[in-house]
């Protein structure tokens, strides 16, 4: 066992003990309950580019960069409109017009390109067995459990991911892209309390991987949060 594995195991043990006194236990999804078979989440975009190479031969080489930029622009526009999250459709509609036109000329729509990304995202997902094991034990103990995720993918896709990793028994899925509030801004926790009929004094115990959105920002909202280090990455870079 590596030192990181040991750190993760000890933190999960402390988290599980804390859940015994919680009114609600919440889990992050990506990089917590589920891990990706890529080094970075954006590495999926390069795989999408390869899948679309015959559709957008003149733009496949720059697709990963264009996809990242489209997301950045969509987030800026959403913030300007007072929203804290975006959707996958909003991202794809901000891809360069020549790329969209080339795909359209090949008979592939924006929606079909999104399906390609969703399918490849699903293919890259595996359960984090340690965290899923804790999740199942908390559910079995009868403690109310919810999943709280900052993500632009549609809820039906996240339900497919949850099915794939064997997660069930939670009371709710709170998804920023669906409700327009986020962990990153801290605004999702008021929504969570209302949804579960909890007061400010109620105890929410949360675990996730992001030091800011799952950690510091959640604590500012009165959430008892644990930040879980990522497992060691042993995949090749190519």
N, C-alpha and C positions, 0 to 999 in steps of 0.2 A: 504494500500500500504506500502510495506517495504521500508527502506531507500535505499536499492539497486535498487528496482523498480523506486523510485523517481530519483535516480542518472541516471539510464538508460534513463528515459523519458526526463530529462533535456538535456542530451548529444545528444539524437536523435533529439531534437528540434533545438539545436545549429547546428548540422550537416546538417539538412534539410535546415536551413536558409543559410548556407554556400554554398550549392549546387546551389543556384540561380545564382551564379557568376562563376560557373565552366565551363570549356571547356569539361571536362569528369568527371563523377562520377563513382567510382568503389566500389563494395561491396565484402567483403569476403563471403564465403559460409558457411563453417562449424563453428558452434558456433557463427554465426552472422545471416545470413538469415535462416539457419536451425539449430535446436538443436537436440541432441540425447537423447533418453529415457534411458540413462545410465549415471552413475556419471562421468566416464572417457571414452574417446574414446577407450582405450585398453580393457575396460570391454566387448566390443563386441567379443573379442577373446575367452573369457570364454564361451560365448553363442555358438560360432562356435564349440568349443570343445565338448559341449554337443550334438550338432547336428551331430557331426562326431563320437560319442562314439562307435557306432556299427561298424564303418569302421576302426577305429584305437584304439581298446580297450586297447592296451598296451601303447599307447602314448597320449590318451586323457587327462589324468591328468596333463601332462606337456605341452600340446599344447599351451596354452596361453603364457607361458614363452618362448617356442621355437619360436612362431610366433613373439614375440617382439625381440628376439635375431636375427632372420633371417632378420628382417627389419634393425636392427642396423648394421649387417654385410654388407647388401646390400648398405646402405648409405656410409659406409666407403669405399667400393669398388668403388662406383660411384664418390665419392670425389677424390679418387686416379686417376680416369680416367678423371677428369676435368668436371664432370657433377654435376649439383646442385639438381637433383631429380631422383627418381627411379620409377619403375612400380610395380604393384601388382605381375606380373609374376616373376619379378626378386626376389621379396621377397620369394615367395613360392618355388622357385627353390633353395633357401638356407635353407630350412627346413632340419632337420636331415635326412640322407639317410634311416635309419631304419623306420622312420615314413612314408616317401614316399613309401618305399617298402611294408609296411603293408597295406597302402591304395590301392596300385596297386594290391596286392594279393586279395583284396576284390572287385576289379573291378572298383575302383574309381581313376581317374587320378588327376594330379596336377590342371588341368584346372577345373575339376568338384569341387574340394575343393575351388578354388577361387570363383566359382559361389555361393557356399554355403555362403562364407563370404559376397559377394556382396548382396545376397538376405537378409541376416540378417542385414547388414548395412542399406539397404533401409528400412527394417521393423522398425528400431530404430529411423528413422528420422521424425521429425515434424517441421512445420514452426515456426519461431519466429514471431508471429503475429505483434508485434510492428515494427520490422525491415522490414518485408515484406510490411507493410502498408506504410512506408516511401519510400521503393523502388517503389511501384506502383505510389505514388504521384510524385516522381521525374520523372519517365517515362512519366506520364501524362502531366507534365509541359514541355515536349519536350527537356529536357536535355539529351545528350548522356550518356548512362549507360553501364557499362561492369562489369563482375564478374571476380575476380582475386583470384585464389585459389592455395595454395600449397597442392597438393594431388597426391597420387600414383594411385588412381582409374582411369580407362579409362574415356574418355570424354563422351562416350555414357551412362555410369552409372551416371555421374553428370547431364546429361540432364534428365535422369529419375528422379533424386532427385529434380531437378528444377520443373519438371512437377508435382511431388507429392506435393510440397509446394506452387504451384500456382504462380511461378515466370516466367514471360515472358516479352518480349518487350526490352530486352537488346541487344546491338549491337554485343557483343562478349563474349565468355567465354575464359579466358586466364588461362590455366591449366599447372602447372609446370611439371607434369609428361609427358605431351605431347610435351612441347617445350624445356625442359631441363634447364630452368632458373627459379629462385624462388624469392618469397618475402623475405624469410629468408636471402638470400645473397644480396638482393637489385637489382639483375640483371634482374628481370622481368620487371622493370619499363621502361627501354630502349626499350624492346620489345613492351610494351603497347603503348608507344609514337609513335613508328614506325607504329604499326598496325592501329592507329587512326590518323595518319598524324599530330601529335602534335609536337611542338617545345619545347625546354627547358623552354621557357617562358610561355607555356600554363599551365593552372591551372587544376590540377587533385585533386579532393577531394575524399578521401578514408575512409572507415570505416571497422573495423575488431576487433577481440577480443584479438589478441596477442600483448602485449606491445612492443615486439621487432620487429617482422617481419611486423606487421601492423602499428606499431607506430614509434619507434626510427629509424629503418632502412629505412622505407618509407620516413620519413622526411629528412634523409640524401640524398635521391634521389630527393628532391624538391617536394615531395607530401604533400599536406595539409591533414594530417591524424587524424582520431578520433579513440580512443581505447574504445571499448564498453565492460563494465563488463558483465560477464555471468549472466543470470537470476538465482534466487535462486533455488537450487536443493532440491526437496522435495521427491525424489524417495527413496525407501528402499535400503539399501546397498546390500542385498542378491539378 
